[in-house]
Amino acid sequence: MLFSLITFYHILCLTVKIENVIMFNKGRVTLMYQDTLKNRVRFGTTLKKESLQKLKDYSEKTMIPISKLMDLAIDKLVESDANS
């Protein structure tokens, strides 16, 4: 069982080309992804369901990634606050 899990882990690493750390905890296997971003930072937040749907729809319509839309919205908010 352990050999097959480790083999699966190596295949996964080769397939998605992400550096991973594998952790064994009480019979459970957890893959922890190491962050490989160079110029960006990950963060988590919550949104109203309706707001998230609007964001996704707008992203699809404009073909602008959600992360870029978030950058633009924050920049605009800070800019408008500085002008008032």
C-alpha positions, -999 to +999 in steps of 0.1 A: +000+000+000+027+025+010+047+017-023+016+024-044+009+057-026+045+068-031+044+057-068+011+076-072+027+107-056+057+106-080+033+102-110+013+131-098+044+153-094+055+145-129+020+150-144+013+184-129+049+195-125+044+210-090+067+206-061+048+187-034+054+176+001+037+143+011+026+139+047+015+107+064-007+112+094-025+083+112-030+063+080-040+094+059-020+107+030-020+145+025-004+162-004+008+197+005+015+220-024+045+243-021+038+278-034+057+284-066+044+319-073+071+345-079+053+378-083+019+371-067+006+361-032-022+337-024-049+348+001-083+336+010-115+355+015-153+351+015-179+366-008-216+366-011-227+339-034-242+365-058-210+385-059-189+355-067-213+345-095-211+381-109-173+380-107-171+346-125-196+357-152-177+390-158-144+371-160-158+347-186-174+375-206-143+396-207-118+368-206-099+386-178-087+362-150-104+367-117-070+375-101-065+404-125-100+417-119-093+417-082-061+437-088-080+462-109-108+465-084-085+471-054-064+496-073-095+515-083-109+515-048-076+528-033-074+554-061-109+567-055-103+568-018-072+589-023-090+613-045-119+620-021 
